[in-house]
Amino acid sequence: MRFRILILLTALVLASLGNIAEADSAPAFQGLGDLPGGPFDSSAFGVSADGSVVVGNGTVAGGHQAFRWTASTGMVALAPDSPLENFAYGTSADGSVVVGSQRLHAFRWSASGLTVFDSTSNAVAVSADGSVVVGQLREGKTARAVRWTNAGELSELGGDGLSGATDVTADGSVLAGFHSPGGAPNLEAFRWTARSGVLGLGYLPGTTRPYSLAYALSDDGSVVVGRAFDGPLLQAFRWTAQTGMQSISPGLFASANDVSGDGSIVVGDKMQDQFRYDYAFLWDQPHGFRSLKEVLVADFGLGQRLQGWTLVNAFGISTDGTTIVGTGTNPAGQAEAWRAVLPEPAAAAWTLLVLSVALTRAGRTHKASDRGAWAPSRPMEPQSRPSPRPVRQSATVCRVNQFAINLARL
């Protein structure tokens, strides 16, 4: 009887938590499809603060076209009448402003239309309200990190040699990027504010190869993530002023591509080498480095939805940490943008707490050996798997230095 009462109480408490975890915050995974007219091939690069808007590029007849996706509209071309080869990389908090690149020219899109910058440039990120855009601007045969504002102001950030801005905080006051002190190919991640200017973040401890790239910032700019060499391995890193630059993928070739608003969750790619991708990863302090697919299957019960999928790249995570987007290989063997939704952390924590208390109490009426079955599962180690079809290299590199590579071809 006691056990039945506890189960009933647990069910009632969980039902009362339903208002915390609405339908869209329940575990979910979906492929986002592709734009019509070309070979099937799409990538998702950015996501709004609440995860409801996804941006990236699809393939149409003749080339690539930037898209914006919502649950109600599906995948829609941002500017179907504009020239091809345009890519959307970032979006404002509410998804109303999208930035990217169109044939070596930065663009900013809103409901009022597409604005293409006259200068040879690349835009990769935008502040929460859409007023600050960051990226790169051509200078001769190199590129410089820049910041645009709605007021029409264009400012270079400084730094040495080749440089680029890769992300901006919600309020537009802190930027991340890279520069090349001593000249390329020696690159160093940096953090910028108007007061401090460019501050190099250094390299992984003990490395003999001076190379680090910052890809993303937490909302307040206190956490920076990216990739850096440690000996022969290119590793994902997480930086804070207190810890300095630390690897979050020891012994693994990896790249950290984005971070949640509070800096606690990092997503990216585990790679076979510098140019071939293996699987998307999820990192947090309690669990460390894990295969995102295995987390979605084992922790959130999405095995059926993910059957036949390989999640190759995780490029973006929403501010609240509940929505992750990227590119993978679908069951048909095609490259397809995807979106994964994890439960709200608060709802998940309450659910685990209620279940833990109820089941532990109930377990006291049974054998002690039965209680061990309810212990939390340990972090999963990525399992070996067949190598997926590599996603084109530009999917990651163009967010940072593909623009500079293209300049060298001019």
C-alpha angles and dihedrals in degrees: 000000000000091000092050092050092051091050090049091049090048091052091049093050092047090050090053089055091059092098089059095055108042122185096277092052093054113103109280142158130190141166111235098214124219141273114272126257107042141061111302108267127129138160132195115214108164142029135194123250094266096036096245097114124053126187133192139105137294133188125257131170106303102010150326128330129192116243141195119206133197130165091249099045103029117208111343128178111245095218111004093180095052123096116281127252095065123142131194113216109165144021139197121255094270095036094244095117123051127185133193146117133292116189095326093319124107117233138195119202131195136153088279092062146270121312114197117197116235094221124080098262149131129226118202108162142022136198122255095265094041094243099113122054124185135194140097138315127202119249111177108300095343138057135237132209111252143179125210125195134196088249089069094254117147117190133177114225098214125228129137126296119319109019142163139184112229107176144010133204123251093263094043095240102111126048135188127207145116140268135183113241107189090017134284138333085040102084129179129195115236142191120212136198129166090248100045101029116203113353115186114226094206125217141291112294114272097007119146093199114078100216130123133146126194114214107171147013136210116246094268095038095243094117124053126184134188141110135294139171122258104184107307094342125090103214137189113248139195120201133196129164089248099049103026118211113339131177115241093186105053111192093002132104102237148142128214107218106175144003135208121255094263093044095241100112125052128188131190147115134301105214137202090216137333094299108026123073127214111179143334117261138205122206132189133157098254096049107023123205115358140164106260093216092053091050091051092049102041101032101032105028097240097136095118093049091049098045109133094009127121112197100212104170134022105197105165143026127190121248092253091050095237102106126055125184134189147117131292146157111268125213090271091058094251127133106249137173114242141190126207124192122202123192121269107275092233093051092046092049093050092047093052091045094051093046092046094051095044096046094043091052092046090048091062089075091056137054117305089235090063093062093066091067089073097056114122114264116256121243111284123240114226109258124225114261140167113283111258123226103281114251111234112279094238090067090082105016097054090065088066121011109359086098091059091046090054091050090059089060094056 
